[in-house]
Amino acid sequence: MSFSRLDFPVQYLKGVGPRRAEHLAGMDIRKARDLLYHVPRRYEDASTVQPVAGLEVGDSAVVVGRVRSSGVIPTRKGLRIFQAVIEDETGHITCAWPGQPWLDRRIRKGDLLLAAGTVRFFHGRQIQPREFAILESGRARGGASEGDDAGTRGAIFVVYPASEAVPQWVLRQLLERNLTTLLRQVEEEEYLSPGERREIGVPGLAEALSSLHAPKSLEDAERGRRRLAWDELHFLQLMHAHARHRSTTAVNGIRFGRTNRLIRPLHESLGFRLTDAQARVLREIYADMTADRRMNRMLQGDVGAGKTIVAVFAMMLAMEGGRQAVLMAPTELLAEQHARSLQRLLGPLGVETLLLTGRTDARERARVLAALADGSGLVVTGTHALIQETVEFARLGLVVVDEQHRFGVRQRMVLSQRDPTPDTLIMSATPIPRSLALALYGDLDLSVLDELPPGRKPVETRWLRPSRRAEAYRLVRDELARGRQVYVVYPLVGESDKLRLRSATEEWERLRAEEFPDFRVGLLHGQLPGEERDAVMRAFLAGDLDVLVATSVVEVGIDVSNATVMLIENAERFGLSQLHQLRGRVGRGADRSYCVAIADAEDAAGERLRVFRSTHDGFAIARADLAMRGEGDFFGSRQHGRPVLRFADLTLDQDLMRAARERARATIDRDPDLLAPENAMRRQLLTGRFGDRLQLRSVG
């Protein structure tokens, strides 16, 4: 990447110097570019700033005024309170910070202070600010004089992310002194033509940054944010489009031919019609598989939407062309379940389903490996055992990966490192809003099953307070008496000294001794050895256990059609999507099923439970979850390798996301390596942002 004038050290900007540069580095501001893109975290409009004289006790107030006096006041109980009297042209009010005497070193006489908080009465009107910002330092301006704030009203006050070493007023001062120069320099990085900016509906880059740092109105600041949001989404989608090109177009794919030798008999044997959503998704998959390029597609669907049967039809198309198909699952139990389902569907068609897991004995393993190597084995399901070096395929054509998030990218790609490269279908039962799915998996083509099969009974969902737990236990006993099975889920494995929550281990002992002594009660959690976990799940599947006490380890499990109750204790400790996945463990048979959430929840947790109770649509739940949590939880540090969006809001910017994806794919299709002169700046900026990730040969 060629050197940009914005890449020189921040130390050489006006008003910085070596010592302040060290403090700025602590905020990840090391280059001039970093300071320019250190945009305000919020704005205060003059219309929200209230005159001090009009404030009444109980008002939620935002005030701006000069500090006329300040100091620390001790109380008889030893508490030290910092107080500052601020004054605007209408009057004065006291701001108090109990227990924060150190603010005496930060807030001084003459500072222009913005404070937000509730007005209370304590020896006169007083605000205990929940937020404050020093908009201008009295030291920097050489003191304040009466009436010098006349120009502040009617302005938009910016509030930057700041630190004790680099306070608000320093950041404001640095940007005021350097903004004009930095904006001239950023114009060199404008990659959108005036026509493109009009089509997308965003301003130029320099204009956008000017609007963010010195907005004329809140609408002006929002226009600036949308331009930076566009840049984030566009370059993210360029990276995805580049990875998609490498994994589909730039490899030798397989063009499958459809004969209906297997597909038609399978259709006729089902005994039910595919939903419109399943038919639509199959058309998308078949269009990929019958084209020259390699398929790299994600199939998203809610619990019970019928993803597996769609995958089976895709596998039939591969087999009709004489190719082999693999279905890889994250656990042995799930792999075995898939094997039984496929054998039931394909056995009558004369196709044997092979199974390969860590539990496969030596003789059967040798038979399976031989069948895969000589091509006589057309369908195999299994776990990570399928990606061992000893596994060879004669003519691998399609790889289906279930519960994709349980596998690493490299694990998923091992089976695809062949020539010609087999098609890949990745399935996910975790509903993700489309905008978020495009951000996370933009390198994949996306198919969505947004319709449940007809006749599927919704699970009756109840939210009970702990005082009504006996009511939940009566429901459990009634269902057990009918010969049904029950899950009881807890947030903790064992007792915690810090959290007053029920735990699976303790409650297992109590439930089997006191509540359900006449029934067989098992225990399942993530700290059990793998073989013991499998044994418990097998016992529950076989009907040898009536009640399964567990942690969220059962969130992704197997189908137990006889299970009709999911009882979730301390439900406020679970996320919205997690609650929905747990509910999906029941309602898999013909009987009426129930999900009971027990929680004493208010505020955000209460809102989650109200949404959970009101809808069974996994995508509606995922959208609500995204709106409540924001994408921070999805893009956090624990989600390694996923992008961090500073400016884009996936709940607000869905139009930008769609446009960014379309333009990025069109650009890469025309110019895969961005070598055309008109793409030179795009290439430079993309390399600067994602250079390390673009080097990964296995991306996609």
Buried (B, 14 or more C-beta within 10 A) or exposed (E): EEEBBBBBBBBEBEEBEEEBBEBBBEBEBBBBBBBBBBBBEEBBBEEEBBBBEEBEEEBEBBBBBBBEEBEBEEEEEEEBBBBBBBBBBEBBBBBBBEEEBEBBEBBBBBBBBBBBBBBEEEEEBBBBBEEBBBBBBBEBBEEBEEEBBEEBEEBBBBBBBBEEEBBBBBBBBBBBEBBEBBBEBBEEBBBBEEEEBEEBEBBBBBBBBBBBBBBEEEEBBBBBBBBBBBBBBBBBBBBBBBBBBBBBBBBEBBEBEBEEEBBEBBEEEEEEEBBEBBEBBBEBBBEBBBBEBBBBBBBBBBBBBBBBBBBBBBBBBBBBBEBBBBBBBBBBBBBBBBBEBBBEBBEEEEBBBBBBBBBBEEEEBEEBBEBBBEBEBBBBBBBBBBBEEEBEBBBBBBBBBBBBBBBEEEBBBBBBEBEBBBBBBBBBBBBBBBBBBBBBBBBBBBBBBBBBBEEBEBBBBBBBEEEEBEEBBEBBBEBBEEEBBBBBBBBBBEEEEEEEBBBBBBBBEEBBEEBBEEBBBBBBBEEBEEEEBBBBBBBBBEEEBBBBBBBBBBBBBBBBBBBBBBBBBBBBBBBBBBBBBBBBBBBBBEBBBBBBBBBEBEEEBBBBBEBBBEBBBBBBBBBBBBBBBBBEEBBEEEEEEBBEBEBBBBBBBBEBBBBBBEBBBEBBEEBBEBEEEEBEBBBBBBBBBBEEEBEBEBBB
